[in-house]
Amino acid sequence: MKKIIRIGTRDSELALWQANIVKSKLENLGYTTQLVAVKSEGDLVLNKPLYEMGITGIFTKTLDVAMLNGTVDIAVHSMKDVPTKLPNGIVQTAVLERASSEDILVVKDKIDFEKPCTIATGSLRRQAQWLHRYTNHNVVDLRGNVNTRLQKLKDNNWQGAIFAKAGLQRINLLPENYIDLDWMLPAPAQGAMVVVAIENDTFTIEATSKLNHKSSEICTHVEREFLKNLEGGCTAPIGAFAEIIGDEILFKGCLFSLDGQTKLEVENKVLTSKYKGFGMDCAKFILNNGGAELMHSIKKQLK
């Protein structure tokens, strides 16, 4: 009997869109698949900022359990939500070709950024970078799936809210009124989708590995290695972006204080063939130039 690959996914519109992309790609290769929707704690608890829940990988934990107990065979995630250390028994099998990594500001009207503004985001990284650039602005917490957050922007007296461009594009919700934040470094692996499976499931690993996009895998590896070595998890204001230009990888990374006043950054390049360990080297540069003390301070403030 031919194995049916059961694809676990959160039941938000974006997560289902991502799972259906993988479903379609696998079926085009001749595999039989089935979607299994699972609610995550991150979707259910909407009144607390993510960093107050005391957990990294809150959007992936439920699917990890579903895989480990045999309910599903693979999970599809926005890669930026996945902890840099996967649970024992679960392995990364594919990174799909990356979409836009940019953050955007969705606005209701034209904004005068010189005046005090209220901007919404649930991300410490976005908050810190915004406050670094606009010290006279106020940043408020914004939680929920994409649709919920867009509705909250309409319902509140905020000037704008920050979103990942790729997420809105994927489910055709990119509004007319938005501003590209090309100065803001994205979350590590933002815009990329990742597939994970049980490490001893050779059939499923072989099937899903055919979906891997090598250059996206390399760039996200560098970014996540940078994140892992800064010990950021999902809580510290860390931005990272790697791109392949010719035969080299250009990398930019940053670490901010929670209030955005302190900024540590690194920019470096390396031959693509030597990408392993590059993200770690960039993280060490930050740590050796004030980053270790800043990370200690951030962890104390978030306790």
N, C-alpha and C positions, 0 to 999 in steps of 0.2 A: 504494500500500500504506500502511495506517495505521501511524504510528510507534508502536512499543512503548516506553514510558518505563521504562528500567531503573533501579531504585532500589537504590543501594548502601547497605549497612549493615554495621556490626559484627555479629558473630554471637552476642553476649550476649543473654540473654532480654529485657532492657530495650530494647536497641537494636532488636531484631527487633519488639518490641511497637510501638515508635515508628514504624518503617518500615511496619508493617502498617496503622497508623492512616492514614498518608499514602496508602498503596496503596488502602485502602478509599475514602477521600475522593475520590481521583482517578477511581476506577472508577465511583463514584456520579455523577460529572460526565460519564461516557461515555468516559473514556480507558482504554487498554489498558496494563497495567503488568506488570513482572516484578521480583522481588526478587533481588539479587545480594549474598551475604554475603561479607565480607572481614575477615580478622583484622587487628587493629591491634597495634602494638608495645606499647601501653599494656596490652593484655590479656595479652600473652605474657610480659612481664617483670614478675613479681609480687614480686620480692625487693628492689626499690629504691623509695624514696619518689619520687613524680613529680618533685619539684623537683630531685632529684639526676640525673635523666636529661638535664638541660640542654636541654630542648625544651618549647616551648609548643605546644599543639594536638596532643599525642601521640596522642589518640584519633581525630583527624580527618585526620592526615597521609596514612595509607594510602588513605583514600577520595579525598582530593584527587588523589593520583597516579592512582587508577583512573579518575577523571573526566577528567583531563587526557590520559590515554592512550586514552580512548574506550571503556573497559570498561563504565562506567556513565554514566547521564545526569544523575542527581541523587543527593544524599546527604541523609540525615535525621540530625540531631544533637541531643543535649541542648545547648542554646545556650550554657550556661555552659562547655562544653568547647571552644568554637570560639574561636580567636584573634581579636582585634579587627581585625586586618588579614588579610583573605583573600588567598590566593595569586593572582597575576596570572592572569586568565582565568576566575576563579570568582566568581560573584555571589550574594548573598542574594536569594531570590525570595519567601519567605513566612515569617512567624512565626505559628505556630498559637496559638489561644487558650491563654493561660497557665494552668497548674494551680497548686497551692499552691507558694509559694516558700519555705516554712518548713523549717528544720532541726528534727529531732527526736532525742532521746536514747532509743535502744532499751535497755531494762534487763532484767535477769534477776530481780532482787528489789528490794524497796524500798531506796532509798539515803538515807543520812544524809550530806548534802553538806557538813556541818561537819567530818566526819572525812576523813582521807586516802583518796582514791579513785584508781583507774586507769581512764582513759577512752581509747577508741581512735578515731582518725581519721587519714586520710591527707592531710587538708587543713590547710595552714598557717593559713588564715583561721579555721577552726573551732578549731584548737589555740590560736591567740593569744587569741581571744575567751574561750575556756574558761579559760585560765590567768589572764587579766585578772580574771575573776570569781571563780575558785577558785584562789588562789595556792598552796594546800597540796596540790593534786592533781597526779597524774602523767599525762601524755598519751603514748600509744604509737602507733606507726605502724600503719595498717590499709589494706591494698591488696586489689585484686581486684574482680570484679563484685559486684553486690548480693548474690547468693546465696552467693558465697564469703565475703564479709564477715560475713554473718549467721551462717554456720557457724563462722567464726573466733571470733565473740563467744561462741558456745556452748562452744567447745573451750578457751577461755582463762579465766583467773581475773581477768577484768576486770569492773568494775561496770556498764559501759555502753559503747555505741558510737554515734557520731553519723552520721545518714543524712539525705538529702534526703527529705522526706515524700512528694513527688510520685513519686519513683522506686519506692518501696515500694508506693504505692497503685496505680500503673499495672500492676504484675504481681501484684497481690493478695497481697503479702507483708507488709502492714502488721500487725505483731503487736499483741496486746492490751496488752502492757506497754511503753508509751513515754510520754515527756514532751515536750510542745511547748516548743521553745526560742524563745519569742516575743521574747526579749531579744536574740537573736543575729541580726545582719544577714546576709542570705544572700549567696551569690556573685552577682555581676552576671548577670542573665538566668536565675537558677535557677528551675526549674519550667517554662521555655519550651522549645519545640521549634522548630528552624529548618530550612528547606529551602534548599539551595544547588544551583546549576546552572552549566553552562558559559555564559559571557557572550554567545556568538554563537549559542546554540541558542534561537532565537525561539519555536519551537513549545513547547518544554518550559518556558521562562520564562512564556509566556502561560498555560499550563495550571496550573502550580504557584502562580502569583501569585493565582489565584482562591481559594487556601486561606488567604490572609493575613488576620490579625485585627488591625485597625488600632491599637486601644488597646494591645494587647500589643506590637506593633511599636514604638510610641512609647516606652513605658516601658522596654523592653529597650534601645532606642537610647540613651536617657539614661544608663542604668546602664553600658552598654559604652563610651560616650563618656567617662564618668568614669574607668573602668578604663584605657582607652587613654591618656588624658592623664596618669594617674599612672604609666604605663609598668609596669603590674603583670604583664601576661601571666597565666600560671597560677601564678606563684611567690610573689608578695607577699601578706601577710594583708590583703586588701581586701574590704570588704563594701559592698553598694549595693542600695537598693530604692527604686523610684519607683512611685507610684500616682496615678491620675487621680481627683480628687475635684471634682465639679462641672465648672467650666471651667479648673481648675488642676491642675498636677502637683506633688505633694509628694514631695520627695526627701530621703533620708537616706543618708549615706555615711560610711565609716570606713577608717582605715589604722592598723594596729597594728605594733609591733615584734614580732620573732619570739617573744620570751619573754612577750608580752602585757602587759608592764609599761607601755609607752607607748601611749597611745590618742589619735588625732587624729580629730575628727569634724566633719561639716557637716550642717546641716539647712536646707533652703531650699525655696521654691516659685516657680512661674512659670506664666503663662498657657499652656495646652496648645498654643495656636497658635504659641507661641514656644519650642518644645521643642528645636529644633536649636541647639546651642551651649551649652545649659543644663548638661549633664553636664561639659563642658569648664570652664565657669565654676566649678562646684563643686570640680572637681579642682584648679584654680588656687588656690582658697581654701586647700585642704589644703596644697598645695605651698608657698604663701607663708607658712604658719604652722607651719613645722617639717617639713613633708612631704618637701621636697627632700632635706634632710639625712637624714631617716629612710630614704627610699628608697635613698640612697647607702649607708647602713649595712647595709641588708638585702641589697643586691646583693653587697657585700663578704663578708658572712657566708655567702652561698649559693654563692660561687665554689668 
